[in-house]
Amino acid sequence: RGLGDVYKRQECGWLETVDFTNFDFSEITSMCGWFERSYYLKEIIFPQNVVCKNLCNLRRCFRSNDIGKIDFSNWTFECPVDMEEFVVNCPLLESIKLPKMKVKDATNVEFVNQL
């Protein structure tokens, strides 16, 4: 389940911003569904210059939310990343910035702004 499900279980589904500025991503292997169905989420603040040695799964990471921009531009992914349904049903999404990276799967990715 995604962080959106955690928010709902903890009655925090109203969160609009998540700040990961001081979060250590070095041992994370999957962000599968982290922000899925976080319907009120509008902004995620990620740290700068992140090196992901083990992060290989971004599947459904940003599915069904109101995020406006996604910026992984100064991240380094050291293994091929599964990006199936990485972005689907995000009608307010205006920009996605990704670094040069190897992608394992990018099926059903929806980069269409529906405004």
C-alpha positions in Angstrom: 0.0 0.0 0.0 1.0 3.6 -0.6 1.8 6.4 1.8 -1.7 7.7 0.8 -3.2 4.6 2.5 -1.1 5.3 5.6 -2.4 8.9 5.7 -5.9 7.7 5.5 -5.5 5.1 8.2 -3.9 7.8 10.4 -6.6 10.3 9.5 -4.0 12.4 7.7 -5.5 12.2 4.2 -5.7 16.0 4.1 -1.9 16.4 3.8 -1.0 18.6 0.9 2.8 18.7 1.3 5.4 16.1 2.4 8.9 17.2 3.2 11.6 14.6 2.7 14.5 17.1 2.8 16.3 15.2 5.6 15.2 11.7 4.6 17.9 9.1 3.8 17.0 7.2 0.6 20.3 5.3 0.5 18.8 1.9 1.6 15.4 2.3 0.0 14.7 -0.5 -2.6 11.1 0.4 -3.6 8.9 3.5 -3.7 6.1 1.4 -5.2 2.8 3.2 -4.5 4.2 5.6 -2.0 2.0 8.5 -3.0 -0.7 6.4 -4.7 -4.3 7.7 -4.0 -3.0 10.7 -2.0 -5.7 12.8 -3.5 -4.9 16.0 -1.7 -1.2 15.8 -2.1 0.1 18.8 -4.1 3.8 19.0 -3.3 6.6 16.7 -2.3 10.0 18.2 -1.3 12.8 15.8 -2.0 16.4 16.1 -0.9 19.1 17.3 -3.4 21.8 15.0 -4.9 20.3 11.7 -3.8 22.3 8.5 -4.8 20.0 5.5 -4.9 22.1 2.4 -4.9 19.2 0.1 -4.3 16.1 1.9 -5.5 14.8 -0.1 -8.4 11.0 0.3 -8.1 9.0 3.5 -8.8 5.9 1.5 -9.9 2.6 3.4 -9.2 4.6 5.9 -7.1 2.5 8.9 -8.3 -0.7 7.3 -9.3 -3.9 9.2 -8.6 -3.0 12.4 -6.9 -2.9 16.1 -7.5 0.9 16.6 -7.5 1.9 19.5 -9.7 5.6 18.6 -10.4 8.0 15.8 -9.9 11.7 16.5 -9.8 14.3 13.7 -9.6 16.7 15.6 -11.9 19.6 15.6 -9.5 19.1 12.0 -8.3 21.3 9.1 -9.4 19.7 5.7 -9.9 22.4 2.9 -10.0 20.1 0.1 -11.1 17.4 -0.2 -13.8 14.1 1.2 -12.5 10.7 -0.3 -12.9 8.4 2.7 -13.8 5.2 0.9 -14.7 2.3 3.2 -14.1 4.8 5.7 -12.5 2.4 8.6 -13.4 -1.3 7.8 -14.0 -4.3 9.9 -13.2 -2.5 13.0 -12.1 -4.6 15.7 -13.7 -2.7 18.7 -12.2 0.8 17.4 -13.2 2.7 20.1 -15.1 6.3 18.9 -15.1 8.4 15.8 -14.6 12.2 16.1 -14.4 14.1 12.8 -14.5 17.9 12.2 -14.6 19.6 10.0 -17.2 18.7 6.5 -16.0 18.0 3.0 -17.1 14.4 2.0 -17.1 13.3 -1.6 -16.8 9.6 -1.1 -17.6 7.5 2.0 -18.5 4.2 0.4 -19.5 1.0 2.3 -18.8 2.7 5.6 -18.0 0.4 8.5 -18.6 2.3 11.8 -19.2 -0.8 13.6 -20.5 -1.8 16.8 -18.7 -5.6 16.6 -18.6 -6.4 20.2 -17.9 
